[in-house]
Every structure is written in C-alpha cells, then in structure tokens.
Amino acid sequence: MLILLNTGWVAHRFGQWRWLLHAVAGVVFLAIGWAAANIVLVVQSLAPTAESSAAGWTFLTFAAAGFILLLYSIWLSYIDSTRQAYRAIAERYRRDGW
C-alpha cells in the first residue's frame, strides 16, 4: 500500500487511470476489514464470556480507510479528466525522480 504514496511514480506509470489503482486499494481495504471482522467474530464465539465489540471496530476502521481511498479515487478521476493534473506530476517525476 505504500506505493499509493509515491504519487509521481503512480502518475507516470498509470497516467489518467491512476484513480483506478486507488479505487481497487479501497475495495481491498473493505474486503480485508470484512475478513478480519469475521475472524474476530469466530474467535470471540469460541469464548462466549468475552463481550467485546472488537469485530465492529475492526471492520469500521478498515471500512473508513477504504471509504477514504474511494473518495480520493473519485477526486483523482475528476481532477485528471478535467485538468489533466497527472501530467504535471508525471513530468516532475520524470525530471526530478521523486
């Protein structure tokens, strides 16, 4: 997931479709959160005396991160289609390497 922070490389590599990488990462975060919450529920069902909402908080944490990534991908899609913002970022990456 650290690759998402390297905006220059992502703009250089994916161009106008860089939003798709962030959208897929958001969906993956949602899926990981759902799976982790289910694992926590199974573990909690083995010990019925433990009353905890860890599964809910696990899913909410991952869902929030996934939702933020999805919103960011929508914003990237808009910016790249209307202003071609990825071109300046990709050119700076080609020129300076960061």
C-alpha positions in Angstrom: 0.0 0.0 0.0 3.0 2.3 0.3 3.1 2.5 -3.5 0.0 4.7 -3.3 2.1 7.4 -1.5 4.5 7.6 -4.4 2.3 9.9 -6.4 4.9 10.7 -9.1 5.5 7.1 -10.0 1.8 6.3 -10.0 1.1 9.3 -12.3 4.0 8.3 -14.5 3.0 4.6 -14.7 -0.8 4.8 -14.8 -1.4 8.3 -16.2 -5.1 9.3 -16.3 -6.0 5.9 -14.9 -4.2 6.4 -11.6 -7.6 6.8 -9.8 -8.3 3.1 -10.6 -5.3 2.0 -8.5 -6.7 3.9 -5.5 -10.2 2.6 -6.1 -9.0 -1.0 -6.1 -7.0 -0.4 -3.0 -10.1 1.0 -1.3 -12.1 -2.1 -2.2 -9.3 -4.3 -1.0 -9.3 -2.5 2.3 -13.0 -3.1 2.7 -12.6 -6.8 1.9 -9.7 -7.1 4.4 -11.8 -5.4 7.0 -14.7 -7.7 6.4 -12.5 -10.8 6.6 -10.7 -9.6 9.7 -14.0 -8.8 11.4 -15.3 -12.3 10.6 -12.1 -13.9 12.0 -12.5 -11.9 15.2 -16.2 -13.0 15.4 -15.2 -16.6 15.1 -12.5 -16.3 17.8 -15.0 -14.5 20.1 -17.6 -17.2 19.6 -15.1 -19.7 21.0 -15.1 -17.8 24.3 -18.7 -16.7 24.8 -17.9 -15.0 28.1 -16.0 -12.2 26.4 -18.3 -9.4 25.4 -16.4 -7.2 23.1 -17.1 -5.1 20.1 -13.7 -5.6 18.5 -15.2 -7.1 15.3 -17.2 -4.0 14.8 -14.4 -1.6 15.4 -12.1 -3.7 13.2 -14.5 -3.5 10.3 -15.2 0.2 10.9 -11.5 1.0 10.9 -10.8 -0.8 7.6 -14.1 0.5 6.1 -13.2 4.1 6.9 -9.8 3.7 5.3 -11.4 2.0 2.3 -14.1 4.7 2.0 -11.5 7.5 2.2 -9.5 5.8 -0.6 -12.6 5.5 -2.7 -13.4 9.2 -2.2 -9.9 10.1 -3.1 -10.0 8.0 -6.2 -13.2 9.8 -7.3 -11.5 13.1 -6.7 -8.5 12.0 -8.7 -10.7 10.9 -11.6 -12.4 14.3 -11.7 -9.1 16.2 -11.5 -7.4 14.1 -14.1 -10.3 14.2 -16.5 -10.9 18.0 -16.2 -7.5 19.5 -15.6 -5.1 16.7 -16.7 -3.4 17.1 -13.4 -1.4 13.9 -13.7 0.7 15.3 -16.5 2.5 17.8 -14.3 3.1 15.3 -11.6 4.4 12.7 -14.0 6.7 15.2 -15.7 8.1 16.3 -12.3 8.7 12.6 -11.6 10.5 12.1 -15.0 12.6 15.2 -14.5 13.4 15.1 -10.8 12.9 11.4 -9.9 10.6 11.9 -6.9 
